[in-house]
Amino acid sequence: MLAAAVLAVDTAAAPGPPRWETVDTVVESLSDDRVDITVRDHYIYVFSPRPVTAKLFTILGQPVTQAQLPSGTSRLRIDARGIYILKVGSLTRRITI
């Protein structure tokens, strides 16, 4: 009975899936159709001049997160190091954290 209570506490304390957040930045001279992806300090930054769907998968193809990103710059914090596949609109990139 005690083990079940401890398990319930650990499950409740576990964080949810990573979430995209909008970032206020200025990106210079990108064309209208270009999507820019940058990885820095455990964050994935995506700039798009129009709203796009972003999907992140593990290297094994398991979904990590999916979101509709607004136009502008959005970022996603990834704590677990590894190799991921990021699909933003029709663009697919390998991401290493």
C-alpha positions in Angstrom: 0.0 0.0 0.0 2.9 2.4 0.8 4.5 1.6 -2.6 1.3 2.7 -4.4 1.2 6.0 -2.6 4.9 6.7 -3.5 4.2 5.8 -7.1 1.3 8.2 -7.2 3.4 11.0 -5.8 6.2 10.4 -8.4 3.7 10.4 -11.3 2.0 13.6 -10.1 5.4 15.4 -9.8 6.5 14.3 -13.4 6.6 17.2 -15.8 4.3 17.2 -18.8 5.5 17.3 -22.4 7.6 20.2 -23.5 5.7 23.3 -24.7 6.4 25.9 -27.4 6.5 29.5 -26.3 6.5 32.7 -28.4 9.7 34.8 -28.2 9.9 38.5 -29.1 12.9 38.8 -31.4 13.8 40.6 -34.6 15.1 38.4 -37.4 16.8 40.3 -40.2 16.2 39.8 -43.9 14.4 36.5 -44.2 12.4 35.9 -47.4 8.6 35.4 -47.2 8.8 31.6 -47.5 11.9 30.8 -45.4 11.6 29.0 -42.1 14.7 29.4 -39.9 15.6 26.7 -37.2 18.3 27.3 -34.6 19.4 25.2 -31.6 21.1 26.8 -28.7 21.3 26.1 -24.9 18.7 23.3 -24.9 16.3 25.4 -26.8 15.0 24.9 -30.4 14.1 28.3 -32.0 11.8 28.4 -35.0 11.2 31.5 -37.0 8.4 31.5 -39.6 6.8 34.4 -41.4 3.4 32.6 -41.3 1.7 30.2 -38.9 3.0 26.6 -39.2 2.6 23.2 -37.6 5.6 21.9 -35.7 6.1 18.3 -34.8 9.1 17.0 -32.8 9.9 13.2 -32.8 12.6 11.2 -31.1 15.1 9.5 -33.4 13.0 6.4 -33.1 10.0 8.2 -34.4 8.1 8.6 -31.1 6.2 11.9 -30.9 7.5 14.3 -28.3 5.3 17.3 -29.0 3.1 18.9 -31.7 1.8 22.5 -31.9 0.5 25.1 -34.3 3.1 27.9 -34.1 2.1 31.6 -34.8 4.1 33.7 -37.2 7.3 35.0 -35.7 9.8 33.3 -33.4 8.9 30.4 -31.1 11.1 28.3 -28.9 10.9 24.9 -27.2 13.1 23.8 -24.2 14.4 20.2 -24.5 16.1 18.9 -21.3 17.0 15.4 -22.6 20.1 15.3 -24.7 19.8 13.3 -27.9 18.9 13.4 -31.6 15.4 14.5 -32.7 13.5 15.0 -35.9 11.7 18.3 -36.3 9.0 18.9 -38.9 8.0 22.5 -39.4 5.4 22.8 -42.2 7.0 20.9 -45.2 10.6 21.3 -43.8 12.2 18.3 -41.9 15.4 18.7 -40.0 17.6 16.5 -37.7 18.2 18.3 -34.4 21.0 17.4 -32.0 20.8 18.6 -28.4 
